[in-house]
Amino acid sequence: MKISIGNDHAGPDYKKAIVAMLKAKGYEVTNYGTDSEDSVDYPDYGHPVANDVSEGKADFGIVICGSGNGIAMTVNKHPKVRAGLCWTKEIAYLTRLHNDANIVSIPARFTSIPQAVEIVETFLTTAFEGGRHQNRVNKIACQ
């Protein structure tokens, strides 16, 4: 499975831990994130992840910024992208199960690194339930 990841200055340590876990599980990872805590603009790191997911170059994406909101708003501008802001594993589970999210957005300033790793593990191992949720997901995209 191919995963793209991007982060701003709030997430380098989160990204390192998540990438280590992903590689240990055999995932192929494309890293667009910064490794520095020097201030950067999160859209510069979110757009490449969203492009990969939108174009089918990645199966899923992971984005990280301070609140998780700005980078989620950024990636959700792309066609075929459904990003969910997740600060617990339970929300990650539901955003996959009910919303068929393909990018998880993590708020680095509101989760710990172990929580973030757990969120990603849950997100990647939960399948979309379909059924009554499919019609709702179909209505998300603007025509």
KADA-V92333 format. One record per backbone hydrogen bond with DSSP energy under -1.0 kcal/mol. CO is the residue of the C=O (numbers start at 0). NH is the residue of the N-H. Records with the same first field share a line. If there is no record, write none. Layout:
# KADA-V92333
CO: NH, NH
This chain:
# KADA-V92333
0: 27
1: 58, 59
2: 29
3: 61
4: 31
5: 63
6: 33
7: 10
10: 14
11: 15
12: 16
13: 17
14: 18
15: 19
16: 20
17: 21
18: 22
19: 23
20: 24
21: 26
22: 25
27: 2
29: 4
40: 43
41: 44, 45
42: 46
45: 49
46: 50
47: 51
48: 52
49: 53
50: 54
51: 56, 57
52: 55
59: 3
60: 103
61: 5
62: 105
63: 7
64: 107
65: 108
67: 71
68: 72
69: 73
70: 74
71: 75
73: 76
74: 77
77: 80
81: 101, 102
83: 104
87: 91
88: 92
89: 93
90: 94
91: 95
92: 96
93: 97
94: 100
95: 99
96: 128
101: 60
102: 83
103: 62
104: 85
105: 64, 107
106: 109
111: 115
112: 116
113: 117
114: 118
115: 119
116: 120
117: 121
118: 122
119: 123
120: 124
129: 132
130: 133
132: 136
133: 137
134: 138
136: 139
